[in-house]
Amino acid sequence: MAGTSPPDGRQAAQSRQDAARGGRSDPRLGLIVARPFGVPVYVSPYWFLVAAVLVVIYQEDVPQRVGTTVARYLVAALFVVLLYASVLIHELSHTVVAKAFALPVRRILLYPLGGYSEIEEEPPTPGKEFLVSAAGPAMSFALAAVGYGVIELSNLGGIPQILVEQLVLANVLVGVFNLLPGLPLDGGRILRAGIWKVTGKPSQATLAAAWAGRVIAILLIGFALTALGSRVSLTANGALWLVIIAVFMWLSAGQAIRSAKVRERLPKLQARALARRAIPIPPSLPLSEAIRRADLAQARALVVVDHESNPIAIVNESAVMATPEQRRPWVEVGTLARTLDPGMVLSADLSGLELIEAVQRAPASEYLLIEPSGQVYGVLAAADLDHAFATA
């Protein structure tokens, strides 16, 4: 099974963390076997185990004319390698089209059930979404056509003939299966593009395509269970694989549903709406006096300024709360403040995913919000943002 993986807020943040590490590999994902077009291709550690199982299963279907048992195992192993090479080419087609639209691709992962291309940004239009998604199945059919042409125009015979025939069949099946209209399959993203085009609402399109994926998962399980007791030619191994794929589809569709719901919340997150009113104070002011002035002004944040009234730090709310009341007259607010780093100064106009990413780039408890003119608008507390996101 192959496809593309849409980004969510966590993925976007992780992409920037990967870049900050200098593009180093993530050993948790497996081994990097290539970097076509600068995109790392990971092979999951579990792939080797499942590949070995596939070799054992497939060697039983290798024609007896191949020869010895060892020869059949070698043919089966070669077929499995070529099959995943076809999956890689399928995924590279997604990558090429995505890059043509200036969409960064973080990595390609080959895992036991297939592969997927992890695209960092969502295509900006349903048309581009369609083209990126359709590129994979189109490439699988193209590979099948090339293989068929080789069979028709040459006289291969023997093991090469067997391998090409099986690869033609495998690529046709991969192409057809991936066109099923449900996430996480390519057909699900094509369906999403169509619904997005009609409704103009990408989040609703994602939900519809994800639920279609869950329906397909249920149908696959139902087919696998009923086929075993009917005249349909389906082995126990085949039924098991269908059930495994169906479970994976159900879980991936659930992830897409959760991601869509997260995206629906994002527009409700606006820095201006979450800002706390702040008052400027000198760093030498006693904490008790600073709190008194804030209470009079009905402010919930303290911004430390220099002698020219320029903001230089934000008083940490947790540090204030942790200071006993009897000590506050003797504690200068400057000792409880964090110096303003560039990443802690945000535009008051930020909202949605841009706001989340800005906060993730520079983790802090408070951020200074400024107007486009440069004037201080207020202070954004990370706790307020977390609460708003959880309750949106």
C-alpha positions as CSV (number, residue, x, y, z in Angstrom):
1,M,0.0,0.0,0.0
2,A,1.4,3.4,-0.9
3,G,0.3,7.0,-0.6
4,T,1.2,10.5,0.6
5,S,1.0,11.7,4.1
6,P,-0.5,15.2,4.8
7,P,1.0,17.4,7.4
8,D,-0.4,18.5,10.7
9,G,0.9,21.0,13.2
10,R,3.2,18.5,14.8
11,Q,4.7,17.5,11.5
12,A,5.4,21.1,10.5
13,A,7.2,21.7,13.8
14,Q,9.1,18.4,13.5
15,S,10.2,19.4,10.0
16,R,11.8,22.5,11.4
17,Q,13.5,20.5,14.2
18,D,14.9,18.2,11.6
19,A,16.3,21.1,9.7
20,A,17.8,22.5,12.9
21,R,19.6,19.2,13.4
22,G,21.2,19.7,10.1
23,G,19.1,17.1,8.3
24,R,20.5,14.2,10.2
25,S,18.7,10.9,10.0
26,D,16.2,9.6,12.5
27,P,17.3,6.1,13.6
28,R,13.9,5.4,15.0
29,L,12.5,5.3,11.4
30,G,15.0,2.8,10.1
31,L,17.9,2.9,7.7
32,I,18.4,5.5,5.0
33,V,19.1,3.6,1.7
34,A,19.1,6.5,-0.7
35,R,18.5,10.3,-1.1
36,P,16.9,10.8,-4.5
37,F,16.2,14.4,-5.2
38,G,17.7,15.1,-1.8
39,V,14.8,13.3,0.0
40,P,15.9,10.5,2.4
41,V,14.4,7.1,1.8
42,Y,14.0,5.1,5.0
43,V,13.5,1.4,5.2
44,S,11.6,0.4,8.4
45,P,13.3,-2.1,10.6
46,Y,10.2,-4.2,10.5
47,W,10.4,-4.4,6.7
48,F,13.2,-7.0,6.8
49,L,11.1,-9.3,9.0
50,V,8.0,-8.9,6.8
51,A,10.1,-9.2,3.6
52,A,11.5,-12.5,4.9
53,V,7.9,-13.7,5.5
54,L,6.9,-12.7,2.0
55,V,9.8,-14.6,0.5
56,V,8.8,-17.8,2.4
57,I,5.1,-17.3,1.2
58,Y,5.9,-16.4,-2.4
59,Q,8.5,-19.2,-3.0
60,E,5.6,-21.6,-2.7
61,D,4.0,-20.0,-5.8
62,V,7.2,-20.0,-7.9
63,P,6.8,-22.6,-10.7
64,Q,8.5,-25.9,-10.1
65,R,10.4,-25.6,-13.3
66,V,12.6,-23.0,-11.7
67,G,14.5,-25.9,-10.2
68,T,15.7,-26.5,-6.7
69,T,14.2,-25.1,-3.5
70,V,17.2,-22.7,-3.1
71,A,16.6,-21.4,-6.6
72,R,12.9,-20.8,-5.8
73,Y,13.8,-18.9,-2.6
74,L,16.3,-16.7,-4.6
75,V,13.6,-15.9,-7.2
76,A,11.2,-15.1,-4.4
77,A,13.7,-12.8,-2.7
78,L,14.5,-11.0,-6.0
79,F,10.8,-10.5,-6.6
80,V,10.2,-9.0,-3.2
81,V,13.1,-6.6,-3.7
82,L,11.8,-5.6,-7.2
83,L,8.3,-5.2,-5.8
84,Y,9.5,-2.7,-3.1
85,A,11.6,-1.0,-5.8
86,S,8.3,-0.5,-7.7
87,V,6.8,0.9,-4.5
88,L,9.7,3.3,-4.2
89,I,9.3,4.5,-7.8
90,H,5.6,5.0,-7.0
91,E,6.5,7.2,-4.1
92,L,9.1,9.1,-6.0
93,S,6.4,10.1,-8.5
94,H,4.6,11.8,-5.6
95,T,7.8,13.4,-4.6
96,V,8.6,14.7,-8.1
97,V,5.2,16.3,-8.6
98,A,5.1,17.8,-5.1
99,K,8.5,19.3,-5.7
100,A,7.4,20.7,-9.0
101,F,4.7,22.6,-7.0
102,A,7.4,23.8,-4.5
103,L,6.0,21.5,-1.8
104,P,8.9,20.3,0.4
105,V,9.0,16.5,1.0
106,R,10.6,15.5,4.3
107,R,11.2,11.8,3.6
108,I,9.9,8.6,2.0
109,L,9.3,5.7,4.3
110,L,9.2,2.1,3.0
111,Y,7.4,0.0,5.6
112,P,6.0,-3.6,5.7
113,L,2.7,-2.7,4.0
114,G,4.1,-0.4,1.3
115,G,5.3,3.1,1.5
116,Y,4.4,6.8,1.8
117,S,5.8,10.2,1.0
118,E,5.7,12.6,3.8
119,I,5.0,16.0,2.3
120,E,5.5,18.9,4.7
121,E,2.9,21.3,3.3
122,E,-0.6,20.7,2.1
123,P,-1.1,21.4,-1.6
124,P,-2.7,24.9,-1.8
125,T,-5.4,23.9,-4.3
126,P,-7.5,20.9,-5.0
127,G,-6.1,20.6,-8.5
128,K,-2.5,20.3,-7.2
129,E,-3.8,17.9,-4.5
130,F,-5.2,15.7,-7.3
131,L,-2.0,15.8,-9.4
132,V,0.2,14.9,-6.5
133,S,-2.0,12.1,-5.4
134,A,-2.7,10.7,-8.9
135,A,1.0,10.6,-9.8
136,G,1.5,7.4,-7.7
137,P,-1.1,5.1,-9.3
138,A,-0.3,6.5,-12.7
139,M,3.3,5.5,-12.3
140,S,2.3,2.0,-11.1
141,F,0.2,1.5,-14.2
142,A,3.1,2.9,-16.3
143,L,5.5,0.3,-14.8
144,A,2.9,-2.4,-15.5
145,A,2.6,-1.2,-19.1
146,V,6.4,-1.2,-19.6
147,G,6.6,-4.7,-18.2
148,Y,3.8,-5.9,-20.5
149,G,5.6,-4.3,-23.4
150,V,8.8,-6.1,-22.5
151,I,7.0,-9.4,-22.4
152,E,5.3,-8.8,-25.8
153,L,8.3,-7.5,-27.6
154,S,11.0,-9.9,-26.3
155,N,11.5,-13.5,-25.8
156,L,12.6,-13.6,-22.2
157,G,11.7,-17.0,-21.0
158,G,12.8,-18.6,-17.7
159,I,13.2,-16.7,-14.5
160,P,13.2,-13.2,-16.1
161,Q,9.8,-14.0,-17.7
162,I,8.4,-15.1,-14.4
163,L,9.7,-12.0,-12.6
164,V,8.4,-9.5,-15.2
165,E,5.0,-11.2,-15.3
166,Q,4.7,-11.1,-11.5
167,L,5.8,-7.4,-11.4
168,V,3.2,-6.5,-14.1
169,L,0.5,-8.1,-12.0
170,A,1.8,-6.6,-8.8
171,N,2.0,-3.0,-10.2
172,V,-1.6,-3.3,-11.6
173,L,-2.8,-4.5,-8.2
174,V,-0.9,-1.7,-6.4
175,G,-2.3,0.9,-8.8
176,V,-5.9,-0.4,-8.6
177,F,-5.8,-0.8,-4.8
178,N,-4.4,2.7,-4.3
179,L,-7.3,4.2,-6.3
180,L,-9.8,2.9,-3.8
181,P,-11.6,6.2,-2.6
182,G,-10.6,6.3,1.0
183,L,-7.8,7.7,3.1
184,P,-4.9,7.0,3.6
185,L,-4.8,5.6,0.0
186,D,-4.1,7.9,-3.0
187,G,-7.7,7.4,-4.1
188,G,-8.8,8.9,-0.8
189,R,-6.7,12.0,-1.5
190,I,-8.1,12.2,-5.0
191,L,-11.6,11.9,-3.4
192,R,-10.6,14.6,-1.0
193,A,-9.5,16.9,-3.8
194,G,-12.8,16.4,-5.5
195,I,-14.9,17.2,-2.4
196,W,-12.6,20.2,-1.7
197,K,-13.2,21.5,-5.2
198,V,-17.0,21.2,-4.8
199,T,-17.3,22.5,-1.2
200,G,-14.3,24.7,-0.9
201,K,-13.8,23.3,2.6
202,P,-10.6,21.2,2.8
203,S,-11.3,20.1,6.4
204,Q,-14.7,18.7,5.6
205,A,-13.2,17.0,2.5
206,T,-10.6,15.3,4.7
207,L,-13.3,14.1,7.1
208,A,-15.4,12.6,4.3
209,A,-12.4,10.9,2.7
210,A,-11.2,9.5,6.0
211,W,-14.6,8.0,6.8
212,A,-14.7,6.5,3.3
213,G,-11.4,4.9,4.2
214,R,-12.9,3.4,7.3
215,V,-15.8,2.0,5.3
216,I,-13.3,0.4,2.9
217,A,-11.5,-1.1,5.8
218,I,-14.7,-2.7,7.1
219,L,-15.5,-4.0,3.7
220,L,-12.0,-5.5,3.3
221,I,-12.3,-7.3,6.6
222,G,-15.8,-8.5,5.7
223,F,-14.6,-9.8,2.3
224,A,-11.6,-11.6,3.9
225,L,-13.8,-13.4,6.4
226,T,-16.5,-14.4,4.0
227,A,-14.2,-15.4,1.2
228,L,-12.5,-18.0,3.3
229,G,-15.8,-19.8,3.6
230,S,-16.9,-19.4,0.0
231,R,-15.8,-20.4,-3.4
232,V,-13.7,-17.3,-3.8
233,S,-10.0,-18.2,-4.3
234,L,-8.4,-16.6,-1.3
235,T,-5.8,-18.4,0.9
236,A,-5.5,-17.9,4.6
237,N,-2.4,-15.9,4.1
238,G,-4.2,-13.6,1.7
239,A,-7.1,-13.1,4.1
240,L,-4.6,-12.3,6.9
241,W,-2.9,-9.7,4.7
242,L,-6.3,-8.1,3.9
243,V,-7.2,-7.9,7.6
244,I,-3.8,-6.4,8.4
245,I,-4.2,-3.8,5.7
246,A,-7.7,-3.0,6.8
247,V,-6.6,-2.4,10.4
248,F,-3.9,-0.1,9.2
249,M,-6.3,1.8,7.0
250,W,-8.7,2.2,9.9
251,L,-6.0,3.5,12.2
252,S,-4.6,5.9,9.5
253,A,-8.1,7.2,8.7
254,G,-8.6,7.9,12.4
255,Q,-5.4,9.9,12.4
256,A,-6.6,11.9,9.4
257,I,-9.9,12.5,11.2
258,R,-8.1,13.8,14.3
259,S,-5.8,15.9,12.1
260,A,-8.8,17.5,10.4
261,K,-10.5,18.3,13.7
262,V,-7.2,19.9,14.8
263,R,-7.2,22.0,11.7
264,E,-10.8,23.1,12.3
265,R,-9.7,24.5,15.7
266,L,-6.7,26.4,14.4
267,P,-8.6,29.4,12.9
268,K,-10.1,30.1,16.4
269,L,-6.6,30.6,17.8
270,Q,-5.9,34.4,17.5
271,A,-3.1,36.1,19.3
272,R,-5.1,39.3,19.8
273,A,-8.0,37.4,21.4
274,L,-5.7,35.6,23.8
275,A,-3.5,38.5,24.8
276,R,-3.2,39.7,28.3
277,R,-3.1,43.4,29.1
278,A,0.4,44.4,30.2
279,I,2.0,47.4,31.9
280,P,5.6,48.6,31.6
281,I,7.7,48.6,34.7
282,P,11.4,49.3,35.5
283,P,13.5,46.3,36.5
284,S,14.3,47.7,39.9
285,L,10.7,48.1,41.0
286,P,9.7,45.9,44.0
287,L,7.5,43.0,43.1
288,S,4.8,44.1,45.5
289,E,4.6,47.5,43.9
290,A,4.5,46.0,40.4
291,I,1.6,43.8,41.4
292,R,-0.2,46.7,42.9
293,R,0.1,48.7,39.7
294,A,-1.0,45.8,37.7
295,D,-4.1,45.4,39.8
296,L,-5.0,49.1,39.4
297,A,-4.6,48.8,35.7
298,Q,-6.5,45.5,35.6
299,A,-3.5,44.0,33.8
300,R,-2.3,40.4,34.0
301,A,1.2,40.8,32.7
302,L,4.4,42.8,33.5
303,V,6.8,43.9,30.8
304,V,10.2,45.2,32.0
305,V,11.4,48.3,30.1
306,D,14.7,50.1,29.9
307,H,15.3,53.8,30.6
308,E,14.0,54.6,27.1
309,S,10.8,52.6,27.7
310,N,11.8,49.9,25.3
311,P,10.6,46.4,26.3
312,I,13.6,44.2,27.4
313,A,12.0,41.3,29.4
314,I,8.8,39.7,30.5
315,V,8.1,38.8,34.2
316,N,7.5,35.1,34.6
317,E,4.1,34.5,36.1
318,S,5.1,31.2,37.7
319,A,8.1,32.9,39.4
320,V,5.7,35.6,40.7
321,M,3.3,33.0,42.1
322,A,6.1,31.1,43.7
323,T,7.4,34.1,45.6
324,P,6.0,34.3,49.1
325,E,3.9,37.5,49.7
326,Q,6.1,38.6,52.7
327,R,9.2,38.6,50.4
328,R,7.7,40.5,47.5
329,P,8.6,44.0,48.8
330,W,12.2,43.0,48.8
331,V,12.4,41.3,45.4
332,E,13.0,43.3,42.3
333,V,10.9,42.3,39.3
334,G,13.9,42.2,37.1
335,T,15.2,39.1,38.9
336,L,12.0,37.3,37.9
337,A,12.0,38.3,34.3
338,R,13.2,36.5,31.2
339,T,15.1,38.6,28.7
340,L,13.3,39.0,25.4
341,D,14.8,36.8,22.7
342,P,13.8,37.6,19.1
343,G,11.6,34.5,19.0
344,M,9.6,35.8,22.0
345,V,8.4,38.9,20.1
346,L,5.4,38.0,18.0
347,S,3.1,39.9,15.8
348,A,-0.3,40.5,17.3
349,D,-1.9,39.6,14.0
350,L,-0.8,35.9,14.2
351,S,-3.4,33.2,14.2
352,G,-4.0,29.6,13.5
353,L,-1.1,27.4,12.4
354,E,1.2,30.4,12.0
355,L,0.7,31.2,15.7
356,I,1.3,27.6,16.7
357,E,4.5,27.3,14.7
358,A,5.8,30.6,16.0
359,V,5.4,29.4,19.6
360,Q,7.0,26.1,18.8
361,R,10.0,27.7,17.2
362,A,10.9,29.5,20.5
363,P,9.5,27.7,23.5
364,A,8.7,30.1,26.4
365,S,6.0,30.7,29.0
366,E,5.2,34.3,27.8
367,Y,5.5,36.1,24.5
368,L,5.4,39.9,23.8
369,L,2.8,40.8,21.1
370,I,3.5,43.9,19.1
371,E,1.4,45.9,16.5
372,P,2.7,46.3,13.0
373,S,3.7,49.8,14.0
374,G,6.0,48.4,16.7
375,Q,3.8,49.3,19.7
376,V,3.3,46.8,22.4
377,Y,-0.2,45.2,22.3
378,G,0.1,42.8,25.2
379,V,1.5,39.5,26.4
380,L,0.5,36.0,25.2
381,A,0.9,33.3,27.9
382,A,1.6,29.8,26.5
383,A,-0.8,28.4,29.1
384,D,-3.6,30.5,27.7
385,L,-2.8,29.2,24.2
386,D,-2.8,25.6,25.3
387,H,-6.1,26.0,27.1
388,A,-7.7,27.7,24.1
389,F,-6.5,25.0,21.8
390,A,-7.8,22.2,24.1
391,T,-11.2,23.8,24.4
392,A,-11.7,25.1,20.9
